[in-house]
């Protein structure tokens, strides 16, 4: 996971699942360079993290330097 994001994740129940600069395309088309997969306990936790002053500060770099697609998907219950 990008170095600046790790400290923002640590005080929460956010878990970095994957970060890859060049993910392998197995099927279909992928027009992006990078993939970051982050897990949150629920949608409220995602919004609390995404709207936090700490993340908003570091997200300025991402928004200035990349055309990102951000998806919010429901996970599987254990």
HUVENVEN-V121395 format. One record per run of one state. SS is the DSSP state (helix for helix, strand for strand, loop for the rest). FROM is the first residue (numbers start at 0). TO is the last residue. Records with the same first field share a line. If there is no record, write none. Layout:
SS=FROM-TO ; FROM-TO
//
This chain:
loop=0-1 ; 10-13 ; 20-33 ; 39-41 ; 50-51 ; 65-77
helix=2-9 ; 42-49 ; 52-64
strand=14-19 ; 34-38
//
